[in-house]
């Protein structure tokens, strides 16, 4: 038409202006109008909107879209009651019937994809309905296969799924769908950006045929409301996805309620983008541009470039950034954070590379690269929000991997190289949950998504991610409890009972024992000992009263030997455990007498415990080279690997029950998978553990891999909890100890496996003599973390 100005493709690429948006929200607006633009809760299969509740406005970039209702205590109780009642119905359905519902959900999502997409757009949640359909299809198949492939596992019960305000719908359903597939009922506490899609999804679940009450949605402040839901006695498990500070607040609020918790903290994670000199630089720079400067990112990124190609990469980045416009920020506050971070980086010697000058005001900022930073700079450790990319350089490939492990987080890394050997060696050495080779941000539910360190303590996705929503059918289920009044700052600081000075006359007691730290027999750093009593109250012996410094020494020894141990072949580790079992077998009489003397059971029963202990160690020796992950088949082009890896250094507080058998069961699981372990024997029955030290000394287990420290349980628990190197704690002890660990082990974040021994003794807890495969598999899964490696071929 005359007078119409047209632009060529060349013109568009020259000015890089945003084109007009073609997004329409008519379908979503129609759905909102049907609900009078006030969305309540979804409880017991229907929408529920009380009139006397506070509301929260949902806004897009222009105006208020609708309002959501904030739940009160009675709403939480109603949702929990509905879920508990529906759980019985849902869990008793056949696997086929549950799979049929989830498979139909995939069809329903396809039919309503336009409305769902528009609601995500209105809520500023960037999730494609296509990936949600893939999730539903994937977990429908696992619902069908649960009893076939996991016959000895049963659902947890009522699961609370809590997400932070900016968590996407994908990460929400990555929790909800596997929980439902395994037969649990679910209460969802969505964040601000996922509330509207979550309510629509609840309606679509009903359309797919899920029984009323199996899926409930309550909205409000995610941390405080999530805590109220988890504190309800009908809730059996809590899982969270989102930002670290919200997760910490939630964990502390729920500590002591007796509900197991897991956290995926990917939204707070800092990931590394590593370009080696053997990379296709053009493709790598394209990846950087795609990843670092988009409006909404799942992770923060740091760019690491090998020095030999640094100038080329910087030049290509500068060329690609030319003409790029400012990127919208979430809030004005983000702009202030970016300005402060950039100013601080410049003061520390960074040079600025920007696509255009920053706007004087407003929530906009240009794509920015901070060049020449040191690894210790705050902008590298914790990059600011928005389109800001810190860049650091490295000399050798080994140094690049070291920089990749420099962050306290461990969510993911993207590595770029055409050298396959370097790619695989680097992927194996990086301490992260996902490694993308010559690609980035590839997600599929077939592979596990497992955070390390401060990025989370649970696994989502894949078969591995299903087990957080299951428990062995032979494991006991305990009633919920109420939090105790604890002074967390003083926990474990009280003076130990039965302490005596080391100068005490040794002729008055049968024997003084030493603890085992760093492969050596040592006295306690405190210089004090504790009395070991027989069942009748007589003093049997004295053992060291260990404390914080003894734990520190044990950790220092463990971190020296554990990397070498985990690099050993599974066959080599297996042979060392066979050696340990053989050493135990040779001292069976001494250990049986020790068990009898300490616990008061008959010699025959003690001998049976020793026999079972030898068998259990042999069992772990055989498992070393049998559990090696797999190669899933995701729909994307290329190959993928899923591999189990060692956690690192574990702390284990041992139970009173079966003091030797429990020790070798837990030690065998940890060591077989490549971990180092610091073990705290039962305060009541420490002698079998101390006698076991001679078994360790006579075996091929490297010195420092296993340490045994005696002392006050609370004092040593506190020392283990506060040590940043300890990655996981397995605890058998008091209710107060469980509460302290849940409260304290969120910073630094640890993987916890907690057991209240009072409840286990009262309710007939874990039977250590039971060799059921599901109980052994549970131990194995507690001793590993998972890594996914993506290798594209096209």
C-alpha positions in Angstrom: 0.0 0.0 0.0 1.1 3.5 -0.7 2.5 5.4 2.2 3.2 2.2 4.2 6.8 2.1 5.5 8.3 -1.4 5.3 11.5 -2.7 7.0 13.8 -5.2 5.4 15.4 -8.0 7.4 18.6 -6.0 7.2 17.0 -3.0 8.8 15.6 -5.1 11.7 18.9 -6.6 12.5 20.6 -3.2 12.3 18.4 -1.5 14.9 17.5 -4.6 16.9 14.2 -3.0 18.0 11.5 -5.1 19.7 8.6 -5.9 17.4 5.0 -5.5 18.3 3.7 -8.1 20.7 1.2 -10.6 19.1 0.2 -12.0 22.5 -3.5 -11.9 23.2 -4.9 -12.7 26.7 -8.5 -13.0 25.7 -8.9 -16.6 26.8 -7.3 -16.0 30.2 -9.4 -12.9 30.7 -12.5 -14.8 30.0 -11.6 -17.4 32.6 -10.9 -14.7 35.1 -14.2 -13.0 34.4 -16.0 -16.4 35.1 -14.5 -16.1 38.6 -15.4 -12.4 39.0 -11.6 -11.7 38.9 -11.3 -12.8 42.5 -9.6 -16.2 42.8 -9.9 -18.1 46.1 -8.6 -21.5 47.0 -9.1 -24.9 45.4 -10.1 -27.3 48.2 -11.9 -30.7 48.0 -12.4 -30.4 44.2 -13.9 -27.0 44.0 -13.1 -23.3 44.2 -13.7 -21.7 47.5 -13.6 -17.9 48.1 -14.4 -16.7 51.7 -15.6 -13.1 51.9 -13.7 -12.1 55.1 -10.1 -12.8 53.8 -7.3 -10.4 52.9 -6.6 -10.2 49.2 -3.6 -9.8 47.0 -3.7 -8.0 43.7 -2.1 -9.7 40.7 -0.7 -7.2 38.2 0.8 -7.5 34.8 3.1 -4.8 33.4 0.1 -2.4 32.9 -2.7 -2.9 35.4 -4.3 -5.1 38.1 -5.5 -8.4 36.5 -7.4 -9.9 39.4 -7.1 -10.6 43.1 -6.2 -13.7 45.1 -7.4 -14.6 48.6 -5.0 -15.1 51.5 -5.6 -18.2 53.5 -6.2 -18.4 57.3 -5.6 -21.2 59.7 -9.1 -22.7 59.2 -8.5 -22.8 55.4 -5.3 -24.7 55.9 -7.0 -27.1 58.3 -9.8 -27.6 55.7 -7.2 -28.3 52.9 -5.3 -30.8 55.1 -8.4 -32.6 56.1 -9.5 -32.9 52.5 -6.1 -34.1 51.4 -5.9 -36.7 54.2 -9.3 -38.1 53.4 -8.6 -38.2 49.6 -5.2 -39.8 50.1 -6.8 -43.1 51.2 -8.9 -43.2 48.0 -6.1 -42.2 45.7 -3.4 -44.5 47.1 -5.7 -47.5 47.0 -6.4 -47.1 43.3 -4.4 -49.3 41.0 -1.3 -48.0 39.3 -3.1 -48.2 36.0 -6.0 -46.0 37.3 -3.6 -43.3 38.6 -1.7 -43.4 35.3 -4.9 -43.1 33.3 -5.7 -39.8 35.2 -2.3 -38.3 34.5 -2.3 -39.4 30.9 -5.7 -37.8 30.4 -4.3 -34.7 32.1 -1.8 -34.4 29.2 -4.7 -34.3 26.8 -6.6 -31.7 28.9 -3.4 -29.5 29.1 -3.2 -29.7 25.3 -6.8 -28.6 25.0 -6.4 -25.7 27.4 -2.9 -24.7 26.5 -3.9 -21.3 25.2 -5.5 -20.3 28.5 -2.6 -21.7 30.5 -0.1 -19.9 28.4 -1.9 -16.6 28.7 -2.3 -16.9 32.5 1.5 -17.6 32.7 2.0 -14.5 30.6 -0.3 -12.4 32.8 1.5 -13.7 35.9 5.0 -13.1 34.4 5.8 -16.7 34.7 7.7 -17.9 31.6 6.5 -21.5 31.2 5.5 -23.2 27.9 2.5 -25.5 28.1 4.4 -28.0 25.9 6.9 -28.7 28.7 4.1 -29.2 31.1 2.5 -31.7 28.8 5.8 -33.6 28.6 5.9 -33.7 32.4 2.4 -35.2 32.6 3.2 -37.8 30.0 6.4 -38.8 31.7 5.0 -39.1 35.2 1.9 -41.0 33.9 4.3 -43.8 32.8 5.9 -43.8 36.3 2.5 -44.0 37.9 1.9 -47.1 35.9 5.3 -48.7 36.7 5.5 -47.9 40.5 4.5 -51.3 41.8 6.5 -53.1 39.1 9.8 -51.4 39.5 9.5 -50.2 43.1 7.4 -52.9 44.8 8.7 -52.4 48.3 8.0 -48.7 48.5 4.8 -46.8 49.6 3.7 -43.2 49.4 4.5 -40.7 52.1 0.9 -39.5 52.6 -0.1 -35.8 52.4 2.7 -33.8 50.7 3.0 -30.0 51.0 4.5 -28.3 48.0 5.7 -24.8 48.6 7.3 -22.5 46.0 8.7 -19.0 46.2 7.1 -15.9 44.5 9.2 -16.1 41.3 9.3 -19.9 40.9 8.0 -21.0 37.5 5.1 -23.4 36.9 7.5 -25.9 35.5 9.4 -26.3 38.8 6.0 -26.4 40.7 4.8 -29.3 38.6 8.2 -31.0 38.8 7.2 -31.5 42.5 3.4 -32.0 42.2 3.3 -34.5 39.4 5.7 -37.1 40.8 4.1 -36.8 44.2 0.7 -37.6 42.7 2.1 -40.3 40.4 3.5 -42.2 43.5 0.1 -42.1 45.2 0.3 -39.1 47.5 -2.2 -36.3 48.1 -0.8 -32.8 47.6 -1.4 -29.3 49.1 0.1 -26.6 46.9 1.2 -23.2 48.3 2.1 -21.3 45.1 4.1 -18.1 44.8 2.7 -14.9 43.3 3.7 -15.7 39.8 2.3 -19.2 39.9 -1.0 -18.8 41.8 -3.2 -18.2 38.8 -1.7 -21.1 36.7 -1.8 -23.4 39.8 -5.6 -22.7 40.3 -6.3 -23.4 36.6 -4.2 -26.6 36.8 -6.2 -27.8 39.8 -9.4 -27.3 37.8 -7.8 -29.2 34.9 -6.8 -32.1 37.2 -10.5 -32.4 38.1 -11.4 -32.5 34.5 -8.9 -35.3 34.0 -10.7 -37.3 36.7 -8.6 -37.0 39.8 -10.6 -37.6 43.0 -11.7 -34.5 44.9 -9.3 -33.5 47.6 -6.2 -35.2 46.1 -4.9 -31.8 44.9 -5.6 -28.7 46.9 -4.3 -25.1 46.4 -4.2 -22.4 49.1 -2.6 -19.0 48.5 -1.0 -16.4 50.6 2.5 -15.5 51.8 4.6 -18.5 50.7 6.9 -18.7 53.7 4.4 -18.1 56.5 1.5 -20.0 54.8 3.8 -22.8 53.9 4.9 -23.1 57.5 1.2 -23.3 58.6 0.5 -26.0 56.1 3.6 -28.1 57.2 2.7 -27.6 60.8 -0.6 -29.3 60.3 -0.5 -32.8 61.9 -2.1 -34.4 58.8 0.8 -33.4 56.6 3.5 -36.0 56.2 6.2 -34.4 54.0 7.2 -30.9 52.9 9.1 -30.0 49.8 10.1 -26.5 48.7 11.4 -24.9 45.5 12.6 -21.4 45.1 14.9 -18.9 46.7 17.3 -19.6 49.5 16.1 -16.9 52.0 12.5 -18.0 51.8 13.5 -21.6 52.2 15.6 -20.8 55.3 12.7 -19.0 56.9 10.4 -21.9 56.1 12.8 -24.5 57.6 13.2 -22.6 60.8 9.5 -22.1 61.2 8.8 -25.9 60.7 11.7 -27.2 62.8 10.6 -29.6 65.5 7.2 -30.4 63.9 8.3 -33.9 63.0 7.8 -33.5 59.3 10.7 -34.4 56.8 11.7 -31.5 54.6 13.6 -31.1 51.3 14.7 -28.0 49.5 15.4 -27.1 45.8 17.1 -23.7 45.9 17.9 -23.3 42.2 16.6 -19.7 41.9 19.4 -18.5 44.2 22.1 -20.5 42.4 25.1 -19.1 40.6 26.2 -21.3 37.7 29.4 -21.1 35.6 29.7 -20.8 31.8 33.1 -22.2 30.9 34.7 -21.6 27.5 37.9 -23.6 26.8 40.3 -22.7 24.0 39.2 -25.8 22.1 35.6 -24.5 21.9 33.7 -23.3 18.8 33.9 -19.6 19.9 31.0 -18.4 17.7 28.6 -21.0 19.1 29.8 -20.3 22.6 29.3 -16.6 22.3 25.8 -17.2 20.9 25.1 -19.3 23.9 26.2 -16.5 26.2 24.0 -13.9 24.5 21.0 -16.3 24.6 21.5 -17.1 28.3 22.8 -14.0 30.1 20.7 -11.2 28.7 17.2 -12.5 28.6 14.5 -10.9 30.8 13.8 -13.9 33.1 16.5 -16.4 34.1 16.3 -19.4 36.2 20.0 -19.0 37.4 22.6 -16.3 37.8 25.7 -16.9 35.6 29.4 -16.2 35.7 31.4 -16.5 32.5 34.9 -18.2 32.7 37.1 -17.9 29.6 40.5 -19.5 29.0 43.2 -16.8 28.6 44.4 -17.9 25.2 41.0 -17.1 23.6 40.0 -14.3 26.0 40.5 -11.4 23.5 38.7 -13.2 20.8 35.7 -14.0 23.0 35.5 -10.4 24.3 35.7 -9.0 20.7 32.9 -11.4 19.6 30.8 -10.5 22.6 31.2 -6.8 22.0 30.2 -7.2 18.3 27.1 -9.3 19.2 26.0 -6.8 22.0 26.2 -3.8 19.6 22.7 -2.4 19.2 21.1 -4.5 21.9 18.4 -2.6 23.9 17.9 -2.2 27.6 16.4 -5.2 29.3 13.3 -4.8 31.6 14.0 -5.6 35.3 11.6 -7.1 37.7 11.5 -4.1 40.1 13.1 -0.7 40.7 14.9 -2.3 43.6 16.8 -4.5 41.1 18.1 -1.4 39.4 19.5 -0.1 42.6 21.2 -3.4 43.3 22.8 -3.5 39.9 24.0 0.1 40.1 25.7 -0.6 43.5 27.2 -3.9 42.2 28.6 -2.3 39.0 30.1 0.6 41.0 31.7 -1.8 43.5 33.1 -3.9 40.6 34.6 -0.9 38.9 36.3 0.2 42.2 37.8 -3.3 42.3 39.3 -2.9 38.8 36.6 -4.3 36.5 36.1 -2.8 33.1 32.6 -2.3 31.7 31.3 -3.5 28.4 27.7 -2.3 27.7 25.5 -2.5 24.6 24.2 1.0 25.2 24.2 3.7 28.0 22.0 2.9 31.0 18.6 4.7 31.2 18.7 7.5 33.7 15.8 6.1 35.7 13.3 3.2 35.5 13.5 -0.5 35.8 15.7 -1.0 32.7 19.3 -1.9 32.3 21.5 -2.6 29.3 23.3 -5.9 28.7 26.5 -5.6 30.7 29.7 -7.6 30.9 32.1 -7.0 33.9 35.6 -7.9 32.6 38.7 -8.4 34.6 37.2 -9.4 37.9 39.0 -11.6 40.5 37.3 -14.8 41.6 36.9 -13.3 45.1 34.9 -10.3 44.0 31.3 -10.1 45.4 29.9 -9.8 41.8 31.4 -13.2 41.0 30.3 -14.9 44.2 26.8 -13.4 44.2 26.1 -11.6 40.8 23.4 -8.9 40.9 20.0 -9.5 39.3 19.4 -8.5 35.7 21.5 -8.6 32.5 24.9 -8.3 34.2 27.5 -11.0 33.4 30.8 -11.2 35.4 33.7 -12.4 33.3 36.9 -14.0 34.8 39.7 -15.8 33.0 41.8 -18.9 33.7 45.0 -20.4 32.3 44.7 -24.2 32.3 41.8 -26.5 32.0 42.3 -27.7 35.6 42.1 -24.1 36.7 38.8 -23.6 34.8 37.3 -26.6 36.6 38.5 -25.1 39.9 36.8 -21.8 39.1 33.7 -23.8 38.3 33.7 -25.3 41.8 34.5 -21.9 43.4 30.9 -21.0 44.0 29.2 -22.1 47.2 26.3 -23.2 45.0 26.3 -26.3 42.8 23.2 -26.3 40.6 24.6 -26.5 37.0 27.5 -25.6 34.6 27.8 -25.1 30.9 31.1 -26.1 29.3 32.2 -25.5 25.8 34.8 -27.5 24.0 35.2 -29.6 20.9 37.5 -32.0 22.8 35.3 -34.9 24.0 37.9 -36.2 26.5 38.2 -32.7 28.1 34.4 -32.4 28.2 33.8 -35.7 30.0 36.7 -35.2 32.4 35.5 -31.6 33.3 31.9 -32.8 33.6 33.0 -35.5 36.1 35.2 -33.1 38.1 32.6 -30.3 38.4 30.7 -30.4 41.7 27.3 -29.6 40.3 24.0 -31.4 39.6 23.8 -30.8 35.9 26.5 -30.3 33.2 25.6 -29.1 29.7 28.3 -29.7 27.1 28.1 -27.2 24.2 24.6 -26.3 25.2 22.8 -24.7 28.1 19.5 -24.8 30.1 18.4 -28.1 28.6 15.7 -29.6 30.9 13.7 -32.9 30.7 12.0 -34.8 33.5 13.8 -38.0 32.4 17.0 -36.8 34.0 17.5 -35.8 37.7 17.9 -32.2 38.7 20.0 -32.4 41.9 21.4 -29.3 43.6 24.7 -29.5 45.5 25.8 -27.5 48.6 23.7 -24.3 48.8 21.6 -25.2 45.8 19.4 -27.7 47.5 19.3 -31.0 49.4 17.0 -33.1 47.2 16.6 -34.6 43.8 13.8 -33.7 41.3 13.2 -35.4 38.0 14.0 -38.9 36.7 13.5 -42.1 38.7 15.8 -40.7 41.3 13.4 -37.8 42.1 10.5 -40.2 42.9 12.0 -41.5 46.0 11.5 -38.3 48.0 7.8 -39.0 47.8 8.1 -42.7 48.9 9.3 -44.6 51.9 10.2 -48.3 52.3 7.1 -50.4 53.2 9.0 -52.0 56.1 9.9 -48.6 57.7 7.8 -47.4 60.6 5.5 -44.4 60.4 5.5 -42.2 63.5 2.9 -39.7 64.8 3.6 -36.0 64.4 5.0 -34.0 67.3 5.1 -30.4 68.6 8.2 -28.2 68.7 10.2 -28.1 71.9 11.4 -24.9 73.6 15.1 -24.8 72.6 17.8 -22.2 73.0 19.5 -23.0 69.7 22.5 -20.9 70.5 23.2 -23.0 73.7 22.3 -26.4 72.3 25.2 -28.8 73.0 27.1 -26.5 75.3 26.0 -28.1 78.6 28.7 -29.9 80.5 28.9 -33.6 79.7 27.8 -36.2 82.2 30.2 -38.7 83.7 33.2 -36.6 82.8 36.4 -37.3 84.7 39.9 -35.8 84.4 42.4 -37.8 82.3 44.7 -38.1 85.3 42.2 -40.3 87.0 43.8 -43.5 88.4 43.4 -46.1 85.6 43.8 -49.0 88.1 40.3 -48.4 89.3 38.6 -49.2 86.0 39.1 -52.0 83.5 40.3 -50.0 80.6 40.8 -46.5 79.0 39.8 -46.4 75.4 41.0 -43.9 72.7 39.0 -42.5 69.9 39.9 -42.9 66.2 40.7 -39.7 64.3 42.6 -39.3 61.1 43.7 -43.0 61.2 45.2 -42.7 64.6 44.2 -43.5 68.2 43.9 -40.2 70.1 42.7 -38.8 73.4 40.0 -36.1 73.3 41.3 -32.6 72.7 39.5 -31.5 75.9 41.7 -33.8 78.0 38.7 -35.4 79.6 37.0 -38.8 79.6 33.5 -40.2 80.2 32.5 -43.2 82.2 31.0 -46.2 80.3 28.4 -47.9 82.4 27.2 -51.5 82.3 23.4 -52.1 82.4 23.5 -52.5 86.2 25.3 -49.1 86.6 28.9 -50.4 87.2 31.7 -48.6 85.5 33.0 -50.8 82.6 35.6 -48.4 81.1 36.4 -44.8 80.2 36.3 -43.3 76.8 37.3 -39.8 75.5 34.9 -36.9 75.8 35.3 -35.5 72.3 34.2 -32.1 71.1 34.4 -29.4 68.4 38.1 -29.6 67.9 38.0 -33.4 67.6 35.4 -33.0 64.8 37.5 -30.3 63.2 40.6 -32.7 63.2 38.5 -35.5 61.8 37.1 -33.3 59.0 40.6 -32.1 58.1 41.7 -35.7 57.7 38.6 -36.7 55.8 38.9 -34.0 53.1 42.5 -35.1 52.4 41.7 -38.7 51.8 38.1 -38.6 50.5 38.8 -37.3 46.9 41.3 -40.1 46.4 38.9 -42.7 47.8 36.0 -41.6 45.5 38.4 -41.7 42.5 39.2 -45.3 43.2 37.5 -47.8 41.0 34.3 -49.4 42.4 36.2 -52.7 42.3 39.1 -51.3 44.5 36.6 -49.9 47.0 34.8 -53.3 47.0 38.1 -55.1 47.9 38.7 -52.7 50.8 35.3 -53.5 52.2 35.9 -57.2 51.8 39.1 -56.7 53.7 37.1 -54.9 56.5 34.6 -57.7 56.6 37.4 -60.3 56.9 39.0 -58.3 59.7 35.7 -58.1 61.5 35.2 -61.9 61.1 38.6 -62.5 62.7 37.6 -60.5 65.8 34.1 -61.8 66.1 34.6 -63.3 69.6 36.0 -60.1 71.1 33.2 -58.0 69.6 30.5 -60.4 70.7 31.8 -60.2 74.3 31.9 -56.4 74.1 28.3 -56.3 72.9 27.2 -58.7 75.7 29.1 -56.8 78.4 27.8 -53.4 77.2 24.1 -54.2 76.5 23.4 -57.1 78.7 22.1 -59.4 76.0 23.1 -63.1 75.9 26.4 -64.1 74.2 24.4 -66.1 71.6 22.4 -63.0 70.6 25.7 -61.0 70.5 27.3 -63.5 68.2 24.3 -63.4 65.9 24.7 -59.6 65.7 28.4 -60.0 64.8 27.5 -62.6 62.2 24.9 -60.2 60.6 27.5 -57.4 60.7 30.0 -59.4 58.7 27.3 -60.3 56.2 26.1 -56.7 55.9 29.6 -55.4 55.2 30.0 -58.1 52.5 26.7 -57.0 51.0 28.0 -53.5 50.7 31.2 -54.7 49.2 29.2 -56.4 46.5 27.1 -53.3 45.8 30.1 -51.0 45.1 30.2 -51.7 41.4 26.6 -52.6 40.8 24.8 -49.2 41.2 26.1 -47.0 38.4 23.3 -44.8 37.0 22.2 -45.0 33.4 21.6 -43.4 30.0 18.0 -42.1 29.8 16.5 -41.3 26.4 15.2 -37.7 26.5 13.3 -36.4 23.5 16.0 -33.9 22.6 18.7 -34.8 20.1 21.9 -36.1 21.6 23.0 -38.2 24.5 22.5 -37.9 28.3 24.0 -39.6 31.3 22.8 -39.9 34.9 25.4 -40.9 37.4 25.5 -41.3 41.2 28.3 -39.6 43.0 29.6 -39.4 46.6 28.3 -36.7 48.9 31.7 -36.0 50.4 32.0 -36.0 54.2 29.1 -37.4 56.3 28.4 -37.1 60.0 26.6 -40.1 61.6 25.2 -40.1 65.1 24.6 -43.8 65.8 21.5 -45.4 67.5 21.4 -47.4 70.7 19.8 -50.3 69.0 22.2 -53.0 67.7 25.3 -50.9 68.3 27.6 -52.9 66.0 25.2 -53.9 63.3 23.8 -50.3 62.9 27.4 -49.0 62.7 28.5 -51.3 59.9 25.2 -50.9 58.0 25.6 -47.1 57.9 29.4 -47.1 57.5 29.2 -49.6 54.7 26.6 -47.6 52.7 28.6 -44.4 53.1 32.1 -45.8 52.3 30.9 -48.0 49.5 29.6 -45.0 47.6 32.9 -43.1 48.0 32.2 -40.9 51.1 34.3 -40.3 54.2 32.4 -40.6 57.4 32.7 -39.3 61.0 30.8 -41.5 63.4 29.6 -40.7 66.9 28.9 -43.9 68.8 25.8 -44.3 71.0 26.2 -42.4 74.2 24.7 -45.4 76.0 26.6 -48.2 74.3 29.9 -46.9 72.9 32.1 -50.0 73.6 31.3 -52.0 70.4 32.2 -49.0 68.3 35.5 -48.5 70.2 36.3 -52.2 69.8 35.6 -51.9 66.1 38.5 -49.4 65.8 40.9 -52.4 65.9 39.0 -53.9 63.0 39.5 -50.7 61.0 43.2 -50.6 61.8 43.6 -54.1 60.5 41.8 -53.5 57.2 42.7 -51.8 53.9 40.4 -48.8 54.6 42.6 -45.6 54.2 43.4 -43.8 57.4 41.2 -40.7 57.9 38.3 -42.1 55.8 36.5 -43.3 58.9 36.8 -41.5 62.2 35.0 -42.6 65.5 34.6 -39.8 68.1 33.0 -40.5 71.5 31.4 -37.9 73.7 28.2 -36.1 74.5 25.8 -36.6 71.7 24.4 -33.1 71.7 27.8 -31.5 71.9 29.1 -33.5 68.9 25.8 -33.0 67.0 26.3 -29.2 67.3 29.9 -29.5 66.1 28.9 -31.5 63.0 26.0 -29.2 62.2 28.1 -26.1 62.3 31.0 -27.4 60.1 30.6 -26.2 56.6 32.4 -29.2 55.0 29.9 -31.8 56.4 27.5 -32.4 53.5 25.0 -34.7 55.3 24.1 -35.8 58.8 22.4 -39.1 59.7 21.0 -38.7 63.2 19.6 -41.1 65.8 18.9 -39.2 69.0 16.5 -37.0 70.9 13.5 -35.1 69.6 15.4 -31.9 70.6 18.4 -32.9 68.5 16.2 -33.5 65.4 14.7 -30.0 65.9 18.1 -28.4 66.3 19.4 -30.0 63.1 16.3 -28.9 61.1 16.7 -25.4 62.4 20.5 -25.1 62.1 21.4 -27.0 58.9 19.9 -24.5 56.5 23.0 -22.3 56.4 25.2 -24.0 55.4 22.6 -26.4 53.9 22.9 -30.1 54.7 21.1 -33.2 53.7 19.4 -34.6 56.8 18.2 -38.1 57.7 16.6 -37.8 61.2 15.3 -40.3 63.6 13.9 -39.7 67.1 15.1 -42.6 69.1 12.5 -42.2 71.8 9.7 -42.7 69.2 11.6 -45.6 67.5 11.9 -47.4 70.8 8.3 -46.8 71.7 6.9 -47.7 68.2 9.3 -50.5 67.2 11.4 -48.5 64.8 14.0 -49.6 62.3 14.8 -53.3 62.5 18.5 -53.4 61.7 18.4 -57.2 61.3 15.9 -56.8 58.4 17.8 -57.3 55.1 14.8 -56.2 53.0 16.1 -54.8 49.6 14.1 -51.5 50.0 15.8 -50.8 53.3 19.2 -51.3 51.8 18.3 -49.2 48.8 17.1 -46.4 51.1 20.6 -46.4 52.7 22.3 -46.4 49.3 20.2 -43.5 48.1 21.0 -41.5 51.2 24.7 -41.9 50.5 24.7 -40.5 46.9 23.9 -37.4 44.9 23.1 -37.4 41.2 24.7 -35.7 38.2 23.1 -35.3 34.8 25.4 -34.7 31.7 23.9 -33.5 28.5 25.9 -34.0 25.2 24.1 -32.7 22.1 24.9 -34.2 18.7 23.1 -31.7 16.5 
